[in-house]
């Protein structure tokens, strides 16, 4: 009997096991709720907010939409600010502070009386939302599952597509039946309750709960030793060192390009489908279908990440979207071709956010993740937002969506090449 091969098989099976433990599943589900809340208020709710506030106050929805971009940029600032806070105080403090402040901002958002207040309150929601909805849960999952981060993130980041599928109809009904002010008050209370749960339940590391990373079998002495080391650890990955680090730039720009392509497709999927003959109602239904496909897609990318590597999963992701973009360019209103495109878009939508977080953990390890995350994430988000510039330029030049998708193919290829050159070795402290 080949004991070496047997040992490798056992290790591989353990690596892809979803035995996260009771408290581990608690952290995953809680992170999913954070991602859901952030996506709803920071992104998906915009489908309703501009129209609802325009109708409520007699404002031009186009004028409200113009105030969205500055608010989104404040989210980029938030990733940097709260990345630093998370590094110093841990994800739990960031979660509590940002949930409470977002709740206050949402409460004000529902009672604004001017365009200026709309822009400022939305900017605050994005700023504080980036802390509890981007930075903190990613760090929390990495701390609890340094070796199973791919699968753990696959479940946690389902909060994003669930928001696309569920939050919009929920908030639309609430605004219609309860009014904007009452609806925002209810959501503010929900976020405060999430902050209270964090205070009593969330732990920065499993060792603080008396558990072990990845739900491994460790003795009490080993867990206590881990906790002591974590509390006394200071990352050597300073901002200066990270700015000089090749892999930091390869990750930020490479996965930033892939994220840009994803956003570019999804953000204007409904207008694209309308341009080839589908009604708005059918196009919206197809967008919801893509969001549903993102749920199994999240698990697919998590499995590839866990089974092989985040780097390889990123390369496969980029290649898949090149094919998707080609289909999006040549497709007519043939429902079969459209269905294939929607499924592929949905699968990609379910993977990008966990891959972005997971690659940082793969390269920098459990102990140095927060140090790297605080700078990689803001750069990646900035690159992601360039999707709207590509779309705007293509439409202004008269090349339409086909021109934009052609540009995205080039960007996707650049992203693939950059991801390919990311190191396959962890250069930080794993555990």
C-alpha positions as CSV (number, residue, x, y, z in Angstrom):
1,X,0.0,0.0,0.0
2,X,1.4,3.4,-1.0
3,X,1.0,5.4,2.3
4,X,2.3,8.5,0.6
5,X,-0.5,8.6,-2.0
6,X,-3.1,7.7,0.7
7,X,-1.9,10.6,2.9
8,X,-2.1,13.0,-0.1
9,X,-5.6,11.8,-0.8
10,X,-6.7,12.3,2.8
11,X,-5.1,15.8,2.8
12,X,-6.8,16.7,-0.5
13,X,-10.2,15.5,0.8
14,X,-9.7,17.5,4.0
15,X,-8.8,20.6,2.0
16,X,-12.1,20.5,0.0
17,X,-14.2,19.4,3.0
18,X,-17.0,21.8,4.1
19,X,-16.7,20.7,7.8
20,X,-16.4,24.3,9.0
21,X,-17.7,23.6,12.5
22,X,-20.7,25.2,14.2
23,X,-19.0,28.5,15.1
24,X,-17.3,28.5,11.7
25,X,-20.6,28.2,9.9
26,X,-21.8,31.0,12.1
27,X,-19.1,33.3,10.9
28,X,-19.8,32.4,7.3
29,X,-23.5,33.0,7.5
30,X,-23.0,36.3,9.4
31,X,-20.5,37.4,6.7
32,X,-23.1,36.5,4.1
33,X,-25.6,38.8,5.8
34,X,-23.0,41.6,5.8
35,X,-22.3,41.1,2.1
36,X,-26.1,41.0,1.4
37,X,-26.7,44.3,3.3
38,X,-23.8,46.1,1.7
39,X,-24.7,45.0,-1.9
40,X,-28.3,46.0,-1.3
41,X,-27.6,49.5,-0.1
42,X,-24.4,50.2,-2.0
43,X,-25.2,48.8,-5.4
44,X,-28.5,47.0,-6.1
45,X,-30.7,49.4,-4.4
46,X,-29.7,52.1,-6.9
47,X,-32.2,50.5,-9.3
48,X,-34.9,51.7,-7.0
49,X,-33.5,54.7,-5.1
50,X,-33.3,57.2,-8.0
51,X,-36.8,56.6,-9.3
52,X,-38.4,56.5,-5.8
53,X,-36.7,59.7,-4.5
54,X,-37.4,61.4,-7.8
55,X,-41.1,60.6,-7.5
56,X,-41.2,61.4,-3.8
57,X,-39.6,64.9,-4.1
58,X,-40.2,65.8,-7.8
59,X,-36.5,65.5,-8.6
60,X,-35.0,64.5,-12.0
61,X,-33.8,60.9,-11.7
62,X,-31.0,61.7,-14.0
63,X,-29.8,64.4,-11.6
64,X,-29.8,61.9,-8.8
65,X,-27.9,59.3,-10.9
66,X,-25.2,61.9,-11.5
67,X,-24.6,62.0,-7.7
68,X,-24.1,58.2,-7.5
69,X,-20.5,58.2,-8.9
70,X,-19.0,60.5,-6.2
71,X,-20.7,58.3,-3.6
72,X,-19.2,55.2,-5.1
73,X,-15.7,56.8,-5.0
74,X,-16.2,57.3,-1.2
75,X,-16.5,53.5,-1.0
76,X,-13.0,53.3,-2.4
77,X,-11.8,55.7,0.3
78,X,-13.6,53.6,2.9
79,X,-11.8,50.4,1.9
80,X,-8.5,52.2,2.6
81,X,-9.6,53.8,5.9
82,X,-11.2,50.7,7.3
83,X,-8.5,48.4,6.0
84,X,-6.2,50.3,8.3
85,X,-8.6,50.1,11.2
86,X,-9.1,46.4,10.7
87,X,-5.3,45.9,10.7
88,X,-5.0,47.7,14.0
89,X,-8.2,46.6,15.8
90,X,-9.4,43.5,14.0
91,X,-12.6,43.0,11.9
92,X,-15.0,42.9,14.8
93,X,-14.4,46.6,15.7
94,X,-14.7,47.6,12.1
95,X,-18.0,45.7,11.7
96,X,-19.6,47.3,14.8
97,X,-18.5,50.8,14.0
98,X,-19.4,50.7,10.3
99,X,-22.8,49.0,10.9
100,X,-23.9,51.6,13.4
101,X,-22.7,54.5,11.3
102,X,-24.3,53.1,8.2
103,X,-27.5,52.7,10.1
104,X,-27.4,56.4,11.0
105,X,-26.6,57.3,7.4
106,X,-29.5,55.2,6.1
107,X,-31.9,56.8,8.6
108,X,-30.9,60.2,7.4
109,X,-31.0,59.0,3.7
110,X,-34.8,58.3,4.2
111,X,-35.5,61.8,5.4
112,X,-33.4,64.0,3.1
113,X,-34.9,67.2,1.6
114,X,-32.4,68.2,-1.0
115,X,-30.1,66.9,-3.8
116,X,-27.1,67.8,-1.8
117,X,-28.3,65.7,1.1
118,X,-29.0,62.8,-1.3
119,X,-25.4,62.9,-2.5
120,X,-23.8,63.2,0.9
121,X,-25.9,60.5,2.6
122,X,-25.3,58.1,-0.2
123,X,-21.6,58.8,0.0
124,X,-21.6,58.1,3.7
125,X,-23.5,54.8,3.1
126,X,-20.8,53.8,0.6
127,X,-18.0,54.9,2.9
128,X,-19.0,53.0,6.0
129,X,-20.5,50.2,4.0
130,X,-17.1,49.4,2.5
131,X,-15.9,48.7,6.0
132,X,-18.6,46.1,7.1
133,X,-19.4,44.9,3.6
134,X,-16.0,44.5,2.0
135,X,-13.0,44.8,4.3
136,X,-14.1,43.2,7.6
137,X,-15.9,40.0,6.4
138,X,-13.0,39.2,4.0
139,X,-10.6,39.5,6.9
140,X,-12.8,37.5,9.2
141,X,-13.2,34.6,6.8
142,X,-9.4,34.5,6.1
143,X,-8.7,34.5,9.9
144,X,-11.1,31.6,10.5
145,X,-10.3,29.6,7.4
146,X,-6.7,30.2,6.2
147,X,-6.6,26.9,4.3
148,X,-10.3,26.6,3.4
149,X,-10.8,30.2,2.4
150,X,-12.0,29.4,-1.1
151,X,-15.0,27.3,0.0
152,X,-15.8,29.5,3.0
153,X,-15.8,32.6,0.8
154,X,-17.9,30.8,-1.8
155,X,-20.7,30.5,0.7
156,X,-20.2,33.9,2.3
157,X,-20.1,35.9,-0.9
158,X,-23.4,34.4,-2.0
159,X,-24.8,37.4,-0.2
160,X,-24.0,39.5,-3.3
161,X,-26.1,37.6,-5.9
162,X,-28.8,37.0,-3.2
163,X,-29.0,40.8,-2.9
164,X,-29.4,41.2,-6.7
165,X,-32.2,38.7,-6.7
166,X,-34.0,39.6,-3.5
167,X,-33.1,43.0,-2.1
168,X,-34.5,45.0,-5.1
169,X,-38.0,43.6,-5.0
170,X,-38.1,43.8,-1.2
171,X,-37.1,47.4,-1.0
172,X,-39.4,48.3,-3.9
173,X,-42.4,46.8,-2.0
174,X,-41.3,48.5,1.3
175,X,-41.0,51.9,-0.3
176,X,-44.4,51.5,-2.0
177,X,-46.3,50.1,1.0
178,X,-44.5,51.8,4.0
179,X,-42.9,54.9,2.5
180,X,-39.3,55.7,2.2
181,X,-38.8,57.1,5.7
182,X,-40.4,54.1,7.5
183,X,-38.5,51.6,5.3
184,X,-35.1,53.2,5.9
185,X,-35.9,53.2,9.7
186,X,-36.6,49.5,9.6
187,X,-33.3,48.8,7.8
188,X,-31.4,51.1,10.1
189,X,-32.7,49.0,13.0
190,X,-31.7,45.8,11.2
191,X,-28.2,47.0,10.8
192,X,-28.0,48.0,14.5
193,X,-29.2,44.5,15.5
194,X,-26.4,43.0,13.3
195,X,-23.9,45.2,15.2
196,X,-25.3,43.9,18.5
197,X,-24.9,40.3,17.2
198,X,-21.3,41.1,16.3
199,X,-20.6,42.4,19.8
200,X,-21.8,39.2,21.4
201,X,-21.0,36.5,18.8
202,X,-18.2,37.6,16.4
203,X,-14.6,36.8,17.3
204,X,-11.7,38.1,15.2
205,X,-10.0,34.6,15.3
206,X,-11.3,31.1,16.0
207,X,-8.7,30.9,18.9
208,X,-10.6,33.6,20.7
209,X,-13.6,31.3,20.7
210,X,-11.5,28.3,21.8
211,X,-11.7,26.8,18.2
212,X,-9.0,26.1,15.7
213,X,-8.4,27.5,12.2
214,X,-10.2,25.5,9.5
215,X,-11.9,23.5,12.3
216,X,-8.8,21.3,12.6
217,X,-8.1,19.0,15.5
218,X,-5.8,21.0,17.8
219,X,-5.2,20.7,21.5
220,X,-6.2,23.5,23.9
221,X,-2.5,24.2,24.4
222,X,-2.0,24.6,20.7
223,X,-5.0,26.9,20.4
224,X,-3.8,29.1,23.3
225,X,-0.3,29.2,21.7
226,X,-1.8,30.4,18.4
227,X,-3.8,33.1,20.1
228,X,-0.8,34.4,22.0
229,X,1.2,34.5,18.7
230,X,-1.7,36.3,16.9
231,X,-2.0,38.9,19.6
232,X,1.7,39.7,19.5
233,X,2.2,39.6,15.7
234,X,3.1,42.7,13.7
235,X,3.2,42.3,10.0
236,X,6.4,43.2,8.1
237,X,4.3,44.1,5.1
238,X,4.3,47.9,5.5
239,X,2.7,50.2,3.0
240,X,6.2,51.0,1.6
241,X,7.1,47.4,1.2
242,X,3.7,46.6,-0.4
243,X,4.0,49.4,-2.9
244,X,7.3,47.9,-4.0
245,X,6.0,44.4,-4.1
246,X,5.4,42.9,-7.6
247,X,2.6,40.6,-6.6
248,X,0.7,43.4,-4.9
249,X,0.5,45.1,-8.3
250,X,-0.2,41.9,-10.3
251,X,-3.1,41.1,-8.0
252,X,-4.5,44.6,-7.8
253,X,-4.3,45.2,-11.6
254,X,-4.9,41.7,-12.8
255,X,-8.0,40.9,-10.7
256,X,-9.0,44.5,-11.0
257,X,-9.2,44.0,-14.8
258,X,-11.3,40.8,-14.4
259,X,-13.6,42.6,-12.0
260,X,-13.9,45.6,-14.4
261,X,-15.1,43.2,-17.2
262,X,-17.6,41.6,-14.8
263,X,-19.1,44.9,-13.8
264,X,-19.1,46.2,-17.4
265,X,-21.2,43.3,-18.5
266,X,-23.6,43.1,-15.6
267,X,-24.1,46.9,-15.1
268,X,-25.5,47.3,-18.6
269,X,-26.9,43.8,-19.3
270,X,-30.5,45.0,-19.4
271,X,-29.9,47.8,-22.0
272,X,-27.8,45.4,-24.0
273,X,-30.6,42.8,-24.1
274,X,-33.1,45.6,-25.0
275,X,-30.8,46.7,-27.9
276,X,-31.1,43.2,-29.5
277,X,-34.9,43.1,-29.3
278,X,-35.9,41.9,-25.8
279,X,-38.5,43.9,-23.8
280,X,-37.4,45.5,-20.6
281,X,-39.5,43.1,-18.5
282,X,-37.8,40.1,-20.1
283,X,-34.4,41.7,-19.8
284,X,-34.9,42.3,-16.1
285,X,-36.0,38.7,-15.7
286,X,-32.9,37.5,-17.5
287,X,-30.7,39.6,-15.1
288,X,-32.4,37.9,-12.2
289,X,-31.7,34.5,-13.8
290,X,-28.0,35.5,-14.0
291,X,-28.1,36.3,-10.3
292,X,-29.6,32.9,-9.5
293,X,-26.8,31.2,-11.6
294,X,-24.3,33.1,-9.5
295,X,-25.2,30.9,-6.5
296,X,-23.9,27.6,-7.9
297,X,-21.2,29.7,-9.7
298,X,-19.9,30.8,-6.3
299,X,-19.5,27.2,-5.2
300,X,-17.9,26.3,-8.5
301,X,-15.1,28.9,-8.2
302,X,-14.7,28.1,-4.6
303,X,-14.2,24.4,-5.4
304,X,-11.7,25.3,-8.2
305,X,-9.9,27.6,-5.9
306,X,-9.7,25.0,-3.1
307,X,-8.9,22.0,-5.3
308,X,-6.2,23.6,-7.5
309,X,-5.3,27.2,-6.6
310,X,-6.8,30.7,-6.6
311,X,-4.4,31.7,-9.4
312,X,-5.5,28.8,-11.7
313,X,-9.2,29.6,-10.9
314,X,-8.5,33.2,-11.9
315,X,-7.0,32.1,-15.2
316,X,-10.0,29.9,-16.0
317,X,-12.3,32.7,-14.9
318,X,-10.6,35.1,-17.4
319,X,-10.7,32.6,-20.2
320,X,-14.4,31.9,-19.6
321,X,-15.3,35.6,-19.8
322,X,-13.4,36.0,-23.1
323,X,-15.7,33.4,-24.5
324,X,-18.7,35.0,-22.8
325,X,-17.9,38.4,-24.4
326,X,-17.6,36.9,-27.8
327,X,-21.0,35.4,-27.4
328,X,-22.4,38.8,-26.2
329,X,-21.0,40.5,-29.3
330,X,-22.4,38.0,-31.9
331,X,-25.6,37.1,-30.2
332,X,-29.0,38.0,-31.7
333,X,-32.3,37.6,-29.9
334,X,-32.0,33.9,-30.3
335,X,-33.2,32.7,-26.9
336,X,-30.9,29.6,-26.8
337,X,-27.8,31.7,-27.4
338,X,-29.0,34.3,-24.9
339,X,-29.5,31.6,-22.3
340,X,-25.9,30.4,-22.7
341,X,-24.7,33.9,-22.3
342,X,-26.8,34.6,-19.2
343,X,-25.6,31.4,-17.6
344,X,-22.0,32.3,-18.2
345,X,-22.5,35.8,-17.0
346,X,-24.1,34.5,-13.9
347,X,-21.4,32.0,-13.2
348,X,-18.8,34.7,-13.4
349,X,-20.8,37.1,-11.2
350,X,-20.7,34.4,-8.5
351,X,-16.9,34.2,-8.5
352,X,-15.1,37.5,-8.7
353,X,-15.5,38.7,-5.2
354,X,-14.4,35.6,-3.5
355,X,-11.4,35.2,-5.9
356,X,-10.2,38.7,-5.3
357,X,-10.2,38.1,-1.5
358,X,-8.9,34.6,-1.7
359,X,-5.8,35.5,-3.9
360,X,-4.6,38.0,-1.3
361,X,-4.9,35.3,1.4
362,X,-3.1,32.8,-0.9
363,X,-0.1,35.1,-1.5
364,X,0.2,36.8,1.9
365,X,-1.1,34.2,4.3
366,X,-3.3,34.4,7.4
367,X,-1.1,36.7,9.5
368,X,-0.3,39.2,6.8
369,X,-3.7,39.2,5.0
370,X,-5.0,42.4,6.6
371,X,-1.8,44.3,5.9
372,X,-2.1,43.5,2.2
373,X,-5.9,43.7,2.0
374,X,-5.9,47.4,3.1
375,X,-4.0,48.5,-0.1
376,X,-4.9,45.8,-2.6
377,X,-8.6,46.2,-2.3
378,X,-8.7,50.0,-2.9
379,X,-6.6,49.7,-6.0
380,X,-8.7,46.8,-7.3
381,X,-11.9,48.8,-6.7
382,X,-10.5,51.8,-8.5
383,X,-9.7,49.6,-11.5
384,X,-13.1,48.0,-11.3
385,X,-14.9,51.4,-11.6
386,X,-13.2,52.1,-14.9
387,X,-15.8,49.8,-16.5
388,X,-18.2,52.7,-16.6
389,X,-15.6,54.9,-18.5
390,X,-15.1,52.1,-21.1
391,X,-18.8,51.8,-21.6
392,X,-19.3,55.6,-21.8
393,X,-16.5,56.1,-24.3
394,X,-17.7,53.2,-26.5
395,X,-21.2,54.6,-26.6
396,X,-20.0,58.1,-27.3
397,X,-17.9,56.9,-30.2
398,X,-20.9,55.2,-31.6
399,X,-19.4,51.7,-31.5
400,X,-22.2,50.6,-29.0
401,X,-22.0,47.6,-26.8
402,X,-20.1,45.6,-29.3
403,X,-17.3,48.2,-29.2
404,X,-17.3,48.1,-25.4
405,X,-17.2,44.3,-25.3
406,X,-14.3,44.2,-27.8
407,X,-12.4,46.6,-25.5
408,X,-13.3,44.3,-22.5
409,X,-11.9,41.3,-24.3
410,X,-8.5,43.2,-24.6
411,X,-8.7,44.1,-20.9
412,X,-9.6,40.5,-20.0
413,X,-6.6,39.2,-21.8
414,X,-4.4,41.7,-20.0
415,X,-5.9,40.6,-16.7
416,X,-5.3,36.9,-17.6
417,X,-1.6,37.6,-18.3
418,X,-1.1,39.6,-15.1
419,X,-2.8,36.8,-13.0
420,X,-0.7,34.2,-14.7
421,X,2.5,35.9,-13.4
422,X,1.3,36.0,-9.7
423,X,3.5,33.9,-7.5
424,X,2.2,30.4,-6.6
425,X,3.9,30.5,-3.3
426,X,2.8,32.2,-0.1
427,X,5.2,34.9,0.9
428,X,3.6,35.8,4.2
429,X,3.1,33.9,7.4
430,X,0.4,31.2,7.0
431,X,0.0,30.1,10.6
